[in-house]
Amino acid sequence: MVTLGTRTVSDHVALAEIELCGELMIAASAAIGERLSADRIDEVLNVRVIAERTTVPRQTDRG
């Protein structure tokens, strides 16, 4: 049984998710238009997108 004073790792994760949702709601309420762009969402969530993605070469049939 879990007591009310006990903190777990999932508490930290849940709090971080709540904070991120709050940041998105604030950005959405300040946005012009119906939706936030993907770029704006990345900016709000402080996400860095890697421009070049490495690709894995396809294996050819060896038969």
C-alpha positions in Angstrom: 0.0 0.0 0.0 1.3 3.5 -0.9 1.2 6.2 1.8 0.5 9.8 1.0 3.9 11.0 1.9 5.8 8.6 -0.4 7.3 10.0 -3.6 8.3 7.9 -6.5 10.1 8.4 -9.8 6.8 8.4 -11.6 5.8 11.5 -9.6 8.7 13.4 -11.2 7.7 12.2 -14.6 4.1 13.1 -14.1 5.0 16.6 -12.8 7.2 17.2 -15.9 4.4 16.1 -18.2 1.9 18.4 -16.5 4.4 21.3 -16.8 4.9 20.6 -20.5 1.1 20.4 -21.0 0.8 23.7 -19.2 3.4 25.4 -21.4 1.6 24.1 -24.5 -1.8 25.5 -23.2 -0.2 28.9 -22.6 1.3 29.0 -26.0 -1.9 27.8 -27.6 -3.9 30.5 -25.8 -1.5 33.2 -27.1 -1.4 31.8 -30.6 -3.0 33.5 -33.6 -5.1 31.0 -35.5 -6.6 27.6 -34.6 -3.4 25.5 -34.1 0.2 25.7 -33.2 2.6 24.9 -35.9 5.0 21.9 -35.4 7.9 24.4 -35.2 6.2 26.4 -32.5 5.4 23.2 -30.5 9.0 22.1 -30.8 10.1 25.6 -29.6 7.7 25.5 -26.6 8.8 22.0 -25.6 12.5 23.0 -26.2 12.9 20.2 -28.8 15.9 20.3 -31.1 15.3 18.6 -34.4 18.3 17.0 -36.1 18.4 18.2 -39.7 20.3 15.2 -41.1 19.1 11.8 -40.1 21.4 8.8 -40.6 20.0 6.1 -42.7 20.6 2.4 -42.5 21.6 0.9 -45.8 19.3 -1.8 -47.1 20.5 -5.3 -47.1 20.3 -6.9 -50.5 19.3 -10.5 -51.1 22.3 -12.8 -51.2 21.2 -15.9 -52.9 
